[in-house]
Amino acid sequence: MITNDREFRAALDGLDARQQRLAAVRFVEDVLPLCTDERINRAMVVAADGGASTTALADALKSVKAATIDCHARCGAEGDWEAQAGYFVARAAIAALTPLGQLPGGSAWQAAMSCRMAQTSKSIVSGENSGELETERQYAILSAYMNS
């Protein structure tokens, strides 16, 4: 069982590109309710397919990038923390779909960090400390993934 970020990061570093994508998708799915953009949901279905083609993944990434721009415009224009949470979910989806080696720390790590930011944005609105809970859920998600 993973219990801290050092172990979490080491476990992620040991995953190949496909495994990183599939782990990242699990992180995104945990925060997906924070984003109302249906393009993110559809893209995560593609990303979760272990046999998805390079073309399908690239198309999903394009769709998510467009959704991210729209999410960013909504949260920036209104200073809305709930919309900000949706923006970070979209950023996590981008990370999940970005080929390994193109993001510092890896795609799964970047997805995890964006998911944590989504929960932090939510916690500003709700007053709950959901950011720390998200970190613990990620440890459990990755542990379960690696044991499956």
C-alpha positions as CSV (number, residue, x, y, z in Angstrom):
1,M,0.0,0.0,0.0
2,I,1.3,3.4,-1.0
3,T,1.4,5.8,1.9
4,N,3.3,9.0,0.8
5,D,4.2,11.0,-2.3
6,R,7.7,9.5,-2.5
7,E,6.3,6.0,-2.8
8,F,3.5,7.3,-5.1
9,R,6.0,8.9,-7.5
10,A,8.3,5.9,-7.5
11,A,5.4,3.7,-8.4
12,L,4.3,6.0,-11.2
13,D,7.9,6.1,-12.5
14,G,7.8,2.3,-12.8
15,L,4.9,2.3,-15.2
16,D,5.1,2.2,-19.0
17,A,3.3,4.7,-21.2
18,R,0.0,2.6,-21.4
19,Q,0.0,2.0,-17.7
20,Q,0.6,5.6,-16.9
21,R,-2.4,6.6,-19.1
22,L,-4.6,4.0,-17.5
23,A,-3.6,5.0,-14.0
24,A,-4.1,8.7,-14.9
25,V,-7.6,7.9,-16.2
26,R,-8.4,6.4,-12.8
27,F,-7.3,9.6,-11.1
28,V,-9.4,11.7,-13.4
29,E,-12.5,9.5,-13.0
30,D,-12.3,10.1,-9.3
31,V,-12.8,13.9,-9.8
32,L,-14.9,13.7,-13.0
33,P,-18.1,14.8,-11.2
34,L,-16.4,18.2,-10.7
35,C,-16.5,18.9,-14.5
36,T,-19.7,19.3,-16.4
37,D,-18.1,19.3,-19.9
38,E,-19.2,16.1,-21.6
39,R,-16.1,16.1,-23.9
40,I,-14.0,15.2,-20.9
41,N,-16.2,12.2,-20.1
42,R,-16.1,11.0,-23.7
43,A,-12.3,11.4,-23.9
44,M,-11.8,9.4,-20.7
45,V,-13.8,6.5,-22.2
46,V,-11.2,6.5,-25.1
47,A,-8.3,6.9,-22.7
48,A,-9.5,4.0,-20.5
49,D,-9.4,1.7,-23.5
50,G,-6.1,-0.2,-23.2
51,G,-6.2,-0.9,-26.9
52,A,-7.1,2.6,-28.1
53,S,-5.4,3.5,-31.3
54,T,-2.9,6.4,-31.5
55,T,-5.4,8.2,-33.8
56,A,-8.2,7.8,-31.3
57,L,-6.1,9.0,-28.4
58,A,-4.9,12.1,-30.5
59,D,-8.5,13.0,-31.4
60,A,-9.5,12.7,-27.7
61,L,-6.6,14.9,-26.7
62,K,-7.7,17.6,-29.2
63,S,-11.2,17.5,-27.8
64,V,-10.0,17.8,-24.3
65,K,-7.7,20.7,-25.2
66,A,-10.7,22.5,-26.6
67,A,-12.8,21.8,-23.5
68,T,-9.9,23.1,-21.3
69,I,-9.9,26.4,-23.1
70,D,-13.7,26.7,-22.6
71,C,-13.4,25.7,-18.9
72,H,-10.6,28.2,-18.4
73,A,-12.7,31.0,-20.0
74,R,-15.6,30.2,-17.7
75,C,-13.7,30.2,-14.5
76,G,-11.5,33.2,-15.3
77,A,-14.4,35.4,-16.4
78,E,-16.4,34.8,-13.2
79,G,-13.8,34.0,-10.6
80,D,-15.9,30.8,-10.0
81,W,-14.1,28.2,-7.9
82,E,-16.4,25.4,-9.0
83,A,-15.6,26.3,-12.6
84,Q,-12.0,26.4,-11.6
85,A,-12.3,22.8,-10.3
86,G,-13.7,21.8,-13.7
87,Y,-10.8,23.5,-15.4
88,F,-8.3,21.4,-13.3
89,V,-10.2,18.2,-14.2
90,A,-9.8,19.1,-17.9
91,R,-6.1,19.7,-17.3
92,A,-5.8,16.3,-15.7
93,A,-7.5,14.8,-18.7
94,I,-5.0,16.5,-21.0
95,A,-2.2,15.0,-18.9
96,A,-3.8,11.5,-19.1
97,L,-3.9,11.7,-22.9
98,T,-0.5,13.3,-23.4
99,P,2.1,10.8,-24.6
100,L,4.7,9.8,-22.0
101,G,7.8,11.9,-21.9
102,Q,6.1,15.2,-22.9
103,L,5.2,16.4,-19.4
104,P,7.6,17.0,-16.5
105,G,7.3,14.1,-14.0
106,G,5.2,12.0,-16.4
107,S,1.6,12.1,-17.5
108,A,0.2,10.2,-14.5
109,W,2.0,12.5,-12.0
110,Q,0.7,15.6,-13.8
111,A,-2.8,14.2,-13.9
112,A,-2.7,13.5,-10.2
113,M,-1.5,17.0,-9.4
114,S,-4.3,18.5,-11.5
115,C,-6.8,16.3,-9.7
116,R,-5.6,17.5,-6.4
117,M,-5.9,21.1,-7.6
118,A,-9.5,20.3,-8.7
119,Q,-10.3,19.1,-5.2
120,T,-8.6,22.1,-3.6
121,S,-10.7,24.4,-5.7
122,K,-13.8,22.5,-4.6
123,S,-12.8,22.8,-1.0
124,I,-12.6,26.6,-1.2
125,V,-16.3,26.5,-2.1
126,S,-17.4,23.7,0.3
127,G,-15.1,24.5,3.2
128,E,-14.1,20.8,3.4
129,N,-10.5,19.7,3.2
130,S,-11.0,17.5,0.2
131,G,-7.5,18.1,-1.2
132,E,-5.8,15.9,1.4
133,L,-8.5,13.3,1.0
134,E,-7.8,13.3,-2.8
135,T,-4.1,12.5,-2.1
136,E,-5.1,9.5,0.0
137,R,-7.6,8.3,-2.6
138,Q,-4.9,8.5,-5.2
139,Y,-2.6,6.4,-3.1
140,A,-5.4,3.8,-2.8
141,I,-6.3,4.0,-6.5
142,L,-2.7,3.5,-7.6
143,S,-2.2,0.6,-5.1
144,A,-5.3,-1.1,-6.4
145,Y,-4.3,-0.6,-10.0
146,M,-0.9,-2.0,-9.4
147,N,-2.3,-5.0,-7.6
148,S,-4.9,-5.8,-10.3
